[in-house]
Amino acid sequence: MQLRVQLFTVHKRFPLTISRGTTAQTTNVWVAIEHDGIEGWGEASPFSIGEQCQTTEVIARSLQKIAPLLKALSPLERQRLERLMLEARLPSGARAALDIALHDWAGKQAHLPLWQLWGLDRDRIVPTSITIGINPPDLAQQRVRDWLGQLPTLQALKLKLGSPAGIEADQAMVLAVQSTASHITKISIDANGGWSLEQATQMSYWLADRGITYIEQPLVKGQEGDLPTLYRESPLPIFVDESCFNSYDIPPLADRVHGINIKLMKAGGITEAWRMIHTARAYGLKIMFGCYSDSSLLNTALAHLSPLADHLDLDSHLNLLDDPFSGASFQNGRVLPDEQPGLGVLRARSEG
């Protein structure tokens, strides 16, 4: 099996501001594996959470280092490949890129799209939310109008809160967005750990009174010990993102949250995402899928698993000016994979 690694840079139509900062562009990693004349594709995007800082360079370098070890293996030797990646201590983003490429290869070899190979039902895919970053009320309203102009069938919004200006600024943004998009009834909140326990509790009541669906990552990673208090007091469901990377993180969280956010970069790929789904369901937890600055390739990979999720936030590719790939389509508010083999992802343009 031959491995090829290539970098590509994507630029956001609307820079995204969260409690930790603003992102306008990212350089991602495109991975291609070739075996028996079939090529499988994967992708990694950089991210940083606490001590976890997986840069583009770290991800690409780790993949290039492991490439010679893959030459003697087939994409079908999945157990050996997973053990090899773990023994080589590949960061989760690098494992994800390679794991996605292996799944794409398998689907292409079987001449089936992944959702069909797994026996999933595309009709169960729920609408994806479109994310509005932290903004003053007037700019938040303009972002909503921009999105509605681009995607008139969108059915759900996710608002980034945790503003450095405080919860009054957060509340003003929520009210502004709701006044602009009164027809959208599903709105969720992601604080990215930007609140204290007291603020999160206060905001949970205020948001519940305004029909918000759930709150994601209200407390900073490392403050999980305060989640039981919030869990007991909040009238809204609490989901965690930064606090939950993989299936090992789920059991300690099961008595203090209502759901988890699965991202391929944190999990280490589709294989671990499946484990997380089964583990979370065994504890009675809800599941959402999320993304970073991912292109159509990564979001299409999760779209194939989407029939298993309760909530979706797979919108990053819709905010790109120069997505080099095309894959799952946006239809009536939903991101739907097609019937092409594997991921069903194609090159949208040539990289310079």
C-alpha positions, 0 to 999 in steps of 0.5 A: 500500500502506497501513501501520499500526503499533500497539504492544501489551504482553505479560506472561510467565507465568514471568519469564525470567532469562538471563545478561544479566538478567530479562524479565517483560513487553515492548511489541511492535510490530504491523504491518499492510499493506493493499492491494487489500482484503487485509491482511497482518500482521507483528510486531517485538519489542525486543531488545538484543545488544551495541551492537545495541539495538533498542527498541520506540520505535526500531522503531516510529519507523522504520516510521512514517517509511517508511510514506509511501514505501510508498503507491506500491508493491504488496506484490508489488514485493519487490525494490524494497521490500527495497531501500527498507528497506535504503536507509532503514536500517531496523533488522532488527526493523522490516524483519522486521515489514514482511517478515513482513506482505508474506509474510502478504499474499502467502499470503492473496492466493494463498489458501494457507498459507505452508508450502504455498505454499513446498512444505514438509512439516509432518510434518518439523517437530520438537518445540519446546523449552520454556525454563527460565530461570536459577533455583535448583534448587528453582525450576527443578524447579517451573518444569518441573512447571509446564510439564508441567502446562500442556503434558503432551506437551512433548518437549524442554527448553532450559536457560538457564545462565551463572549469575552464581553460577558453573558450580557453580550451573549444574550444580546446576540441570541435575541438578535439572531432569533429576531432575524430567523424567527422561522428557525425553531432549532437553535443550539448553543456552543460556549466552547468552555467560555462560561463559569459554572455560575454563568452556565447555570444562569444561562441555561435557564435564560436560554431554556425560556427562549426555546434553545435546544441544548448547550454544548461545552458550557465549561472549560475542559478540565472542569468536568468535576462541576458538570454534575451540578450543572447537570442537576440544575440545568433545564437544558440538555448538556453536551460535551465536545472538548471534554470528550475525545474518544470512547475511553472518555465516555464512561466518566462523563455518562452520569453528568452529561446528556450527550457527546459531540463526536469529531473525526479529528478527536476520535482518530477516525471512523473506526473509533467514531463507531466505538464512541457511538456504541459506547454512548448509546450503551450509557443512554447518551445522545450523539452529535457530530461536529467539525473543525475547519474541514473540507467536503471530504471530512464532512462527507465521511461523517455524513455517511455515519449521520443516520446514527446521530441525533444532532449534526453540525457539519457545515464547515465546508459550506463556509469555504471559498475554495473547497478543493473537494465535492461530496455530500450535497446540501438538500433541504437543510441536510448534508446527504452522501450520494450513491457513489462508491466509498466516500463519493468525494471528487476533486473540485479544482486543481491545487497550484 
